[in-house]
Amino acid sequence: MKARIASFVKERNEALFSLDRKRIEAYFEKRGVETPKEDIVFWAGIYKCICHITSAPPELVEQAKTWLHEHGMSEEIYLPAMQYS
């Protein structure tokens, strides 16, 4: 199980840290995750993810934060509140 998690994390990080859109889209497609077509939405999501990966290189995190702030965004990820009935 640990080896599977480590393999997943390695593959995810390599895709995201590459900042290569085609490679990132291929990774998400392999995982069955649809990616946004709009550039700003795509990169905002990628940079927000990078900000929350504790093993991300500090210079990449700074680049991500700078990009987000330049586009009027924060590095925070907000999830909708779950409604229970």
KEDRENZA-692080 format. One record per residue (C-alpha): x, z, y; residue number from 1. Coordinates in pm, 1 decimal, decimal comma. Example, Ala and Ser with C-alpha at 12.3 -4.5 7.8 and 13.67 -1.06 7.14 Angstrom:
# KEDRENZA-692080
<<1230,0; 780,0; -450,0>; 1>,
<<1367,0; 714,0; -106,0>; 2>,
# end
This chain:
# KEDRENZA-692080
<<0,0; 0,0; 0,0>; 1>,
<<279,2; 91,2; 244,5>; 2>,
<<453,3; -238,9; 173,3>; 3>,
<<131,6; -431,2; 250,4>; 4>,
<<88,2; -248,1; 579,9>; 5>,
<<453,1; -303,8; 671,5>; 6>,
<<417,6; -674,2; 589,5>; 7>,
<<100,2; -700,5; 800,8>; 8>,
<<264,9; -525,3; 1097,8>; 9>,
<<577,5; -741,4; 1072,4>; 10>,
<<375,9; -1065,2; 1062,2>; 11>,
<<150,5; -951,7; 1349,3>; 12>,
<<442,1; -845,7; 1566,6>; 13>,
<<637,4; -1165,3; 1502,5>; 14>,
<<335,6; -1373,6; 1606,8>; 15>,
<<246,0; -1169,6; 1915,6>; 16>,
<<601,2; -1109,1; 2035,0>; 17>,
<<680,9; -1481,0; 2011,0>; 18>,
<<438,8; -1552,4; 2299,4>; 19>,
<<390,3; -1891,4; 2131,7>; 20>,
<<18,9; -1969,3; 2161,9>; 21>,
<<9,7; -2205,1; 1862,6>; 22>,
<<183,7; -1950,4; 1642,2>; 23>,
<<-46,8; -1671,7; 1759,3>; 24>,
<<-355,8; -1886,4; 1702,7>; 25>,
<<-233,1; -1977,0; 1352,6>; 26>,
<<-183,7; -1607,2; 1275,5>; 27>,
<<-535,1; -1520,4; 1393,6>; 28>,
<<-686,1; -1816,2; 1209,5>; 29>,
<<-519,2; -1696,9; 888,9>; 30>,
<<-682,3; -1358,2; 946,6>; 31>,
<<-1023,2; -1512,6; 1018,5>; 32>,
<<-1020,4; -1408,3; 1383,6>; 33>,
<<-1151,3; -1651,0; 1643,7>; 34>,
<<-938,8; -1685,1; 1957,6>; 35>,
<<-1073,5; -1748,0; 2307,4>; 36>,
<<-1033,3; -2101,4; 2439,9>; 37>,
<<-992,2; -1988,2; 2801,8>; 38>,
<<-623,8; -1934,1; 2883,8>; 39>,
<<-669,6; -1623,2; 3096,0>; 40>,
<<-888,2; -1452,2; 2835,7>; 41>,
<<-648,9; -1543,5; 2554,5>; 42>,
<<-338,4; -1414,5; 2732,6>; 43>,
<<-513,6; -1103,6; 2863,3>; 44>,
<<-599,0; -1009,2; 2505,7>; 45>,
<<-248,6; -1079,1; 2379,2>; 46>,
<<-81,1; -885,4; 2659,2>; 47>,
<<-319,0; -591,3; 2619,3>; 48>,
<<-236,5; -582,9; 2247,9>; 49>,
<<136,9; -589,0; 2320,4>; 50>,
<<97,8; -293,8; 2558,0>; 51>,
<<-47,3; -87,4; 2273,1>; 52>,
<<209,0; -167,5; 2004,2>; 53>,
<<444,5; 129,7; 2006,8>; 54>,
<<729,3; -72,7; 1854,6>; 55>,
<<705,9; -353,2; 2112,5>; 56>,
<<1029,6; -418,5; 2300,9>; 57>,
<<1014,0; -235,9; 2637,1>; 58>,
<<1097,0; -552,9; 2832,1>; 59>,
<<805,7; -732,4; 2663,6>; 60>,
<<570,5; -445,3; 2746,5>; 61>,
<<684,6; -463,5; 3110,5>; 62>,
<<627,3; -839,6; 3111,2>; 63>,
<<279,7; -784,4; 2967,5>; 64>,
<<191,6; -516,5; 3223,7>; 65>,
<<321,6; -733,5; 3507,8>; 66>,
<<114,2; -1031,6; 3394,0>; 67>,
<<-197,9; -817,3; 3359,5>; 68>,
<<-153,4; -653,6; 3701,0>; 69>,
<<-85,2; -991,5; 3865,7>; 70>,
<<-420,1; -1106,6; 3726,4>; 71>,
<<-606,4; -797,4; 3846,5>; 72>,
<<-623,7; -633,2; 3504,0>; 73>,
<<-504,6; -310,3; 3350,7>; 74>,
<<-338,8; -264,3; 3016,8>; 75>,
<<-626,3; -46,6; 2896,6>; 76>,
<<-854,7; -162,2; 2617,2>; 77>,
<<-1213,4; -53,0; 2651,3>; 78>,
<<-1444,2; -55,1; 2353,9>; 79>,
<<-1820,0; -45,2; 2392,4>; 80>,
<<-1973,7; 290,1; 2312,6>; 81>,
<<-2126,1; 306,3; 1970,0>; 82>,
<<-2497,2; 368,9; 1968,1>; 83>,
<<-2636,5; 578,7; 1689,8>; 84>,
<<-3002,4; 586,3; 1605,2>; 85>,
# end
